[in-house]
């Protein structure tokens, strides 16, 4: 019985443990790029769980999730259910009624409870980690959107671009507008660096908490991966040098959990 | 040699350890009320440090701080130094050149380093705690300002009110406007409750991290004290019942550190 990755996604032998399935959206290369999905992929890799990726283009996300009975990941302000990725299927405990989860925080908490070895939430820190990730998503990453959303959009498969036409900002920023946008991004990185610097002496000075990577670092590094995959030259080439190379060091600390199955 | 509190603030005997001094602003009662200053008072009480309070009314803050050589607590957006309370003086290590600190975060970090017993930052959590407190101050407490600032202003000594005339909102909200403002406050409390609920099972379910109170709880409870002292009936009477009494339980957990010297 081999625990190695099998390209078909089907275990080569019936006694092989069933595999987890992660639903992801393809970009312009075979490399995963979406930060919310990387957050889950990091946890799967960190916990050394066997999984395979199923690729679903944006226009098929809602119908695919409906067909597998995935719950909505949240509600819109008007109360309408939102279907979005990541979605994770875990058949391990009951292959006939696999666990189907959506929303990255829900998946993270599930994985931590179901697979407590190699914890991503240091003891007693679930609330603090969750608030940190909320902050990364809602405050820290906000000024990246006007830069990264059009850049990402441009690099999605053609059908996906058609699907979003009209609802996504089409114009990639250029010239002084782009520089202004990067300035707002740098302000957030600078501020977060002063916060993370508090751990120098009380932690390893790179990760968000103590000496080991945790959910907070995975959320942060997922943003770095997004920048690197969708804006390698104009984005990651800048960011990696900021704050005395702090973000490059974080990348290096997370690198061993960047496997792509 | 007695370690008890001496009303003059001067140790009764030269061999008594020198006392720390906390500068605070008076309200309408002898009870301290300012949330930023409570954050420091909580730490002093929690660490069982001997201190006395010196009361300075708002109009005298800047000149008082200048006379004792206190550093500014920050810089305004125009680069002008800001002088504000709390300020802490610690003569313990060198009575001839006492340590003078401003800015609650700076004071908190100093106290933790100088008096490491009974830590307020659980190991490796300085960055996480600091971000939590930043969030409490900049996001969570924001909708309280239109309610609490005029209420607090109304209850400050007359000279202070004169000092602020024109620069502070004078109108205490009433009727539907007040209800709308409380609704925005409740939204923040509800959201923070869902975050803190993550620790049920992984902590005691009341405090922000693990099973013991920490800097994050003191920052949060300082806001509750502000509400209780300046809006007992309309404010604390509401808040203490929200989220199944979570905030009342936090108050009870912090109560033993609410001494006022």
HADDOCK unambig.tbl for C-alpha pairs under 7 A between the chains (distance, minus, plus):
assign (segid A and resid 123 and name CA) (segid B and resid 202 and name CA) 6.72 0.50 0.50
assign (segid A and resid 123 and name CA) (segid B and resid 210 and name CA) 6.90 0.50 0.50
assign (segid A and resid 124 and name CA) (segid B and resid 199 and name CA) 6.36 0.50 0.50
assign (segid A and resid 124 and name CA) (segid B and resid 202 and name CA) 4.96 0.50 0.50
assign (segid A and resid 124 and name CA) (segid B and resid 203 and name CA) 4.94 0.50 0.50
assign (segid A and resid 124 and name CA) (segid B and resid 209 and name CA) 5.35 0.50 0.50
assign (segid A and resid 124 and name CA) (segid B and resid 210 and name CA) 3.86 0.50 0.50
assign (segid A and resid 125 and name CA) (segid B and resid 209 and name CA) 5.45 0.50 0.50
assign (segid A and resid 125 and name CA) (segid B and resid 210 and name CA) 6.47 0.50 0.50
assign (segid A and resid 126 and name CA) (segid B and resid 198 and name CA) 5.65 0.50 0.50
assign (segid A and resid 126 and name CA) (segid B and resid 199 and name CA) 5.61 0.50 0.50
assign (segid A and resid 127 and name CA) (segid B and resid 195 and name CA) 5.33 0.50 0.50
assign (segid A and resid 127 and name CA) (segid B and resid 196 and name CA) 5.05 0.50 0.50
assign (segid A and resid 127 and name CA) (segid B and resid 198 and name CA) 5.17 0.50 0.50
assign (segid A and resid 127 and name CA) (segid B and resid 199 and name CA) 5.54 0.50 0.50
assign (segid A and resid 127 and name CA) (segid B and resid 208 and name CA) 6.46 0.50 0.50
assign (segid A and resid 127 and name CA) (segid B and resid 209 and name CA) 6.93 0.50 0.50
assign (segid A and resid 128 and name CA) (segid B and resid 128 and name CA) 6.52 0.50 0.50
assign (segid A and resid 128 and name CA) (segid B and resid 208 and name CA) 6.79 0.50 0.50
assign (segid A and resid 128 and name CA) (segid B and resid 209 and name CA) 6.72 0.50 0.50
assign (segid A and resid 130 and name CA) (segid B and resid 195 and name CA) 6.55 0.50 0.50
assign (segid A and resid 131 and name CA) (segid B and resid 195 and name CA) 6.57 0.50 0.50
assign (segid A and resid 195 and name CA) (segid B and resid 127 and name CA) 5.32 0.50 0.50
assign (segid A and resid 195 and name CA) (segid B and resid 130 and name CA) 6.55 0.50 0.50
assign (segid A and resid 195 and name CA) (segid B and resid 131 and name CA) 6.57 0.50 0.50
assign (segid A and resid 196 and name CA) (segid B and resid 127 and name CA) 5.05 0.50 0.50
assign (segid A and resid 198 and name CA) (segid B and resid 126 and name CA) 5.64 0.50 0.50
assign (segid A and resid 198 and name CA) (segid B and resid 127 and name CA) 5.15 0.50 0.50
assign (segid A and resid 199 and name CA) (segid B and resid 124 and name CA) 6.36 0.50 0.50
assign (segid A and resid 199 and name CA) (segid B and resid 126 and name CA) 5.61 0.50 0.50
assign (segid A and resid 199 and name CA) (segid B and resid 127 and name CA) 5.54 0.50 0.50
assign (segid A and resid 202 and name CA) (segid B and resid 123 and name CA) 6.72 0.50 0.50
assign (segid A and resid 202 and name CA) (segid B and resid 124 and name CA) 4.95 0.50 0.50
assign (segid A and resid 203 and name CA) (segid B and resid 124 and name CA) 4.92 0.50 0.50
assign (segid A and resid 208 and name CA) (segid B and resid 127 and name CA) 6.47 0.50 0.50
assign (segid A and resid 208 and name CA) (segid B and resid 128 and name CA) 6.79 0.50 0.50
assign (segid A and resid 209 and name CA) (segid B and resid 124 and name CA) 5.36 0.50 0.50
assign (segid A and resid 209 and name CA) (segid B and resid 125 and name CA) 5.46 0.50 0.50
assign (segid A and resid 209 and name CA) (segid B and resid 127 and name CA) 6.94 0.50 0.50
assign (segid A and resid 209 and name CA) (segid B and resid 128 and name CA) 6.72 0.50 0.50
assign (segid A and resid 210 and name CA) (segid B and resid 123 and name CA) 6.91 0.50 0.50
assign (segid A and resid 210 and name CA) (segid B and resid 124 and name CA) 3.87 0.50 0.50
assign (segid A and resid 210 and name CA) (segid B and resid 125 and name CA) 6.48 0.50 0.50
